[in-house]
Amino acid sequence: MTQQGVRWTAEQVLALAPDATSRKAGSKLGAAGPWSEAGTSDEGTVWGLCKGSGSKPYQTVIDVADSAGPAYKCSCPSRKFPCKHALGLLLLWAGDDTAVPSGQAPDWAEQWLAGRRTRAAERTTRTDAASGATSADPEAARRRAERRADRITAGAAELEQRLTDLFRGGLAAAEQAGYALWEETAARMVDAQAPGLAARVRELGAIPGSGPGWPVRLLEECALLHLLDQGWLRRDRLPDVLAATVRSRIGLPGSPDGPPVRDRWLALAQYDTSDSRLTTRRIWLHGTDSGRTALLLSYGAAGRAPELSLPVGLTFEAEVSAYPGAGQLRAALGERFTAPEPIAVRPPGITPSEAAARYGAALRDDPWLDSYPVTLTRVIPTPAGDSWQLADTESDLALPLTPSALSRPGLWRLIALSGGTPVTVFGECGHRGFTPLTAWAEQPEGAQGAIGQAVALC
């Protein structure tokens, strides 16, 4: 597998940054000035020495061909992955062939790569051993699953009673009780081993202070929580795929059960969400041959970026296996066969009205679905009062942007990319509106390639 000649764009590199501060700092290090002894190998390794404030330069090495996405090692003390030095080196590699020539990796870089290969082999051995131990005692596994199911059932019944008490006393009591009531209820759901219920309960606690109209929003979310409770309590009566969705929403771990789909997968978007406990990375993929959309999830401890990272706008050949559940798009990344490389193919686009209809259809399979991935074609960012919307060039219809999208710098990148002309936008369409994640400018008619390079908006 070779990376020679397949260098990423600056946008694809900056999309890997864990935050805006790292993106800015990494951009400053994307020039040849602070770097020495930089190089790259045909196997996809990039290395270099970066001058810092100390007497010794920082040793930075990156494996851009790693099967789980780029992997980084830097001797700087930063806890961010990638750090600003890794981002700067990647930017230099992406933009200047002469500054990062092909060559033989130094000993310190080779030692890191050898250690990674050894640890990967050990993890495979441990995973195989654990899988063998689990299959050797299926009865013990069944008893553990039954005990957890009993605890979840008790927690769901308790939550139903608490919702009943809330409505009996009136929604106004929720504002007076404050967040402590919901946090205590969420803790009870954690004790019941139902993290999905706990997360939804915590979200309820923030609604009474969310501004005008909060009673309606609280009622809606309580109704969805009640529906999930009842789905669990009556799971034996549900169709298998819907029961699998309920188990997933409750928070039970699952394993991919679909046959592996080998395809050339385009990394459509990547973004992180964090709370006090966990950082969750979402990566959207599009199968260029199968037409399938898949969601990869990766997790890191609070304040730490997850390890899985893929450059937006590049494609790679790999196997992807789907998780069970009605309407579920989550998948697991299996073996990768090629390194990421550019491709002219983009997901087929639809209109704003078709996007809303597609989200409505997805809700039939998963009523708890906040949004659904779609690609809009030939839309123009347009102001709408204090907000923005994506207007269809072929009709008078438009999709409003979500409040969260309005506060992101990606909105202004989208507006600048469009300049009042149609663009293609991939994002998530839901009941709160549309969140743009990646965009492509349409080239003038007759220009080579129908759509330009991907621009990450998140």
N, C-alpha and C positions, 0 to 999 in steps of 0.2 A: 504494500500500500504506500503510495507516494504522495507527498505534498508539494513536490517541486513544481513551480509554475502555477500553483493554486493558492494565491495569497488573497486574504480577505480584504474587504473595503474598510475604511475607517468607521463607517456606520456599524458594520457588523462587529468590529472590535468593541466600540463604545457601548453596544447593546449588552455586553457582558459585565459592565461596571455595576457593582453592588449598590451604588448610590450616586447622587449628583456630585458630591464632593470628590469622590474617586474619579468620576468621569472628567472633571475639570483638572484635577492634579495629574491624571494620566495623560491628558492632552498636552500638558506642558513638557512631558518627558518623551513625546513622540518625535523628537528631532535627534540628529546624530550627536549633538554636542556633549551630553553627559555620558554617552555610551562608548565602550571599548570592547574589543575582542568579541563582537556580536557575530552570530552565524546561525545557519539553519542546515538541517540534514534532510535527505530524501525521505526519511522515515517520519518526518513531521515534528522534529524537535527544534525549538528556537531557544537560543541562549545569549547571554551578554552580561557585561559588568557595568553597573551604573554608579557614577560618582555621587556620593552622598556627603553628609556633613562630617563624617569620620575619616580616619586615615585609610581605611580599607573600603573598596567599592562593594556594593551589594551584588551578590551573585544571583542572577535571575534565570530560571529555565522553565520552559513551557512545553508541554506535550500536546500539540494541537490535534493529533491523530488518535487520542485516547478514545476507547470505545464508549466511555461514559461522558464524553465532552472534554473540552480543554482542561488539563490539569496543570497546576502551578506550584513552583517552589521559589521562594525568595528569602535571602538571609536578613531582610529587614524585619523589624519587630511588629509590623502591622498584622492585625488579626482579620483583615478584610481579604476576601478571595474573589476575584484577583485583586492584588494590591496595585497601587499606582505605578510601581515599577514594571509589573507584568503587563499592565495596560499600555504603558509607554513603549515597551519593547515590541508588543504586538502591533502598535501603530507604526513604529519604525519599520518593522518587517512587512507590513501591508503596503507601505508607501514608497519604500526605497530599496530596490534590489541590491544596489551597490553598498549600502550601509549594513545590510544583513546578508552577506554572501553565503553560498553553499559551502559546506566544509565538514570537518570531523569534530564532533562534540568534545569539549575538554573533559578531563578526568572527573571533576566535581559534578558535571552534568550527567556523565555516564553512570556514576555511582548512584545518583538519585533515580535514574531510569531503571537501573538494575534492581534497586530496592523496591520500586513500584511493581516490577514484574514478579518479584519474589512474594510480596504481600498479596498480589492478586491471585497467585497460584495457591497460597495458603488459605485465602478466603474461599476459593472454589472447593478446596478440600474440606474445610469446615462445613460449608453449606451442604455438600454431598453427604457428609457424616450426619449432620442434623436431620437431613431429609430421610436418611436411612433409619435413624433412631425413631423419628415420628411414625414412619410407616411400620416399624417393628412393633409398636404398641398402639394400634388404632383404638383399642378399648379405653385406654387412659385418656386419649385425645377426645373421645366422645364424651367421657364423664366431665372433663373440663369444660367442654362446650355447653353441656347441659347445665352445669352450675352457673356459668356466666349468663345463660339465657334466663335462668330463674331470677338472678339478681336484676337483670334489665327489666324483666316483667314487673318485679316489685317496684322498681324505680319509675316505670311508666305509669303504674297505677297511682303511685304517690303524686306524680306530676299532674295527672288528670284531676286529682282531688284539689290540688293547689290552683289549677286553672278554674275549677268550679268555684272555689272560695273567692277568687279574684272577681269573677263576673257577678257573684252574689253580692259582693260589697260595692261593685261599681268600678269602672276604669279610673275614675278620679282618685281612688285610693292608691293606685299604682304610683302616681306622681308624689303623693304624700309619703309613701313608704320609702322612697329613695332606692338607690342601687343595692343596698345591703340585702333586701329581700330576695332579689334575683341572684345575687352571688351565693347566698346560702342555699338556694334551690339548685343552682348549678353544681355546687359542691356535693349535694346529695346525688345528683346524676353521675358525677365522677365516681362516687362510692359505689354506685350501681353498675359501673363499668360501661356506661353509655356516653362516650365523649361527644357524639353527635348531638344528643339531647342537651348536654351541658353547654355546648357552643351556642345553640339556638336560644337557650335560656339567657345566657349572658348578653346576647344581642337584644333581647327584650328589655333588659335593664337600661339600655341607652336610648330607647325610643321616647320615653316621657320628656326628656330634655332636648329633643331634636327639633323643636320649633313648632309653628302652627300646623294643625292637622295631625298631631301625634296620636290622638285617640283612634283615628281611623287606621293608621299604620300599625298601632299596637293590636287592634282587633284582627287585622289581616294576618299578622305574624302569629298571634295566638291560635287562630284558626288552622294555620298550616302546622303548627306544633301539635295541636289536638289531632289533626289528620295523621300525622306521623305516629303519635302514640297509639291511635286506634289501628293503624296499619300493622304495628308490631304485635299488639294484643290479638289481632285476628290474622296473623301472617299465615296460619295453616290454611286459610280459606282463599288466599290470594293466588293468582297465577304465578308460576315459578319465577318468571323474569321480574315481575313487580315485587315479589317477596325478596328477591335479591337486591332490588333497589332500596327497599325499606331497611334491610340489614346494613347496606352501605351507608345510608343516611343516619342510622342509629349510631354508627361508628364501629361496627364489627369489621375486623380485618378480612380482606378477601385476597384471592389469588387469581391471576389471569387464567381463564379457562377456554378462551377461543383459540383456534388454530393459528400459528404464527403466519402473519402476512408479510411476505417479502416484497419490498417496493423501494422506489426511490422517494425518500421522504424529504419534503421541503420544510425547514424550520420557519414557521410563520410568525411566531411571537414568543417572547419569554419575559415574565415579570414575577416579582416577589411580593408577598403579603406577609406581615409580621404581627405577632401579638407578644405578650409578655413571656410566653412559653416556647414559641416555635416560629421559624421562618419557613414559609411554604413557597416553593417555586413552581410555576405553571408554565409548561412549554407546549405550544400548539403545533401539530404536524399536519401536513397535507400529503397524502399519497398521490404522486403524479400519475401513476398508472391505474391504481384502484379507485382514485377519487375519494378515498376515505379521509375523515378528519379524526385525529387522535390527540388525546391530552395526556402528557406525561407529568407526574407529580414527583417532586423531590423535596426532602425536608432537611432542615438544619436547626441546631439548638438556637435559642433566642440570641440575636446579635451575630450569628454566624451564617454565612451564605451556604446554601446546599451545594454539594459537589457537582451534581449534574448541570452542565451548561452547554448550550448549543448555539452556534452563530446564526443569527436571524438572516434569512435570505439565501442560505446555502442549502444544498441537498446532499444526502448521503444514502447509500443503499444499506438497508438493515431489515431485520425481522421485528415486527411489533405484534404483541398479543393483547387481545381485548379482555377487560374485566367483565364479570357477569352483571346483569341488571338491565331493566327496560330503559332504553334511550341513553344508556351510559356510554360516554366517549372515552373514558379513561382507559389507558393501555400501558403495557410494560414494554420498555425497550429491550430487545434481545440482542443477538449478535449483529455487529456492524461489519460490513464487507468493504466499504470504501471510505475514503476521507471526504469531508465536506468540500463541495465545489459549486461554482455558479451554475445556474440553469435559467433558461428563458421562460420556462413554464410557470404560470401562476394559477391559483384556484379560479374556477369559473365564477364570475360575479353574478349577482342578482340585484333586483331593485329594492328600495326600502319597503315597499308593500309586501313583496315576497319574503323579505327577511322577517317582518312581523308575523306573517302567516306561518313561517317555518318555526319560529319560537313557540307560537300557539300550538302547533302540532306536537312539538317536543314535550309540552306540558301534559299532554294526555298520557305519556309514558312515565313522566317524572314530575308530579305536581310541585315538588320542592325546588325545581330548577330555577335559579336566579337569572340565568342568561344562556344564550346558545350561540356558538360560533358561526359567523356568516361573513362572506366577502361581498361588499357592495361595489358595483361597477358604475362608473360615470356619475359620481356625486360631487357636489361642490360644498365646502364648508361655508355656511351662511349665518350671519348674526340673526338672532331672534330675541329681541328685547335685551334682557340681561344675560341671555344664554346664547348657545350656538346649536346649529342643526346641520345635518347632511342632507342637502336637497337633491332630489332626482332631476337630472337634466331632461328627462323625457316626459315628466308629468309635474303636477303641482304638489306632490307629496314629499315629505321629508321625515327623517328620524331625529328626534332631539338627542343631544348628548347627555350622558349621565352627569350628575353634579360632581362626581369624583374626576371625570375627564376634564372638566372646566378648570380644575386647580392644577393640572399637570402641565409641565413645559411642552409636552408632546403636542398639545393643542396648537401652539404657535408654530411648531415645526410643520404640522399638517397644513395650516393656513399658508405658510410660506411656500410649501411644496406645491400647493394648488395655485396660488396667485390668481384665483378667480376662474381657473379652468378645471375641467373634470379630472378626478383622480380615482384610483381603485383603492379601497380601504378594507382591510381585514380587522374584525373586532368581535365584540360580544354584544348581542342584542338581547335585552331583557325588559322587565316591566318598569325599570327606572330609566330606560333609554338605551343609547348605544355608546359603548366605550371603544374608541378606535385604538388599535394596538400596532398596526403596521400599515404603511401606505406605499403606493407606487404611482409615480407621475406617468401620464400617458404621453408617448412621444408624438411629435408632429407627424401627420400622415406622410408616408413615404420614407420616414427615417428607419434605420435598422433597428429591429426589435419593437414590439408593440408597446411594451411597458418598461420603464426604467428600473433602476436598482431599488431594492426594498429600503424603506426608511423606518426604523423602529421609533415608535411613539410612546413607549412606556419604559 
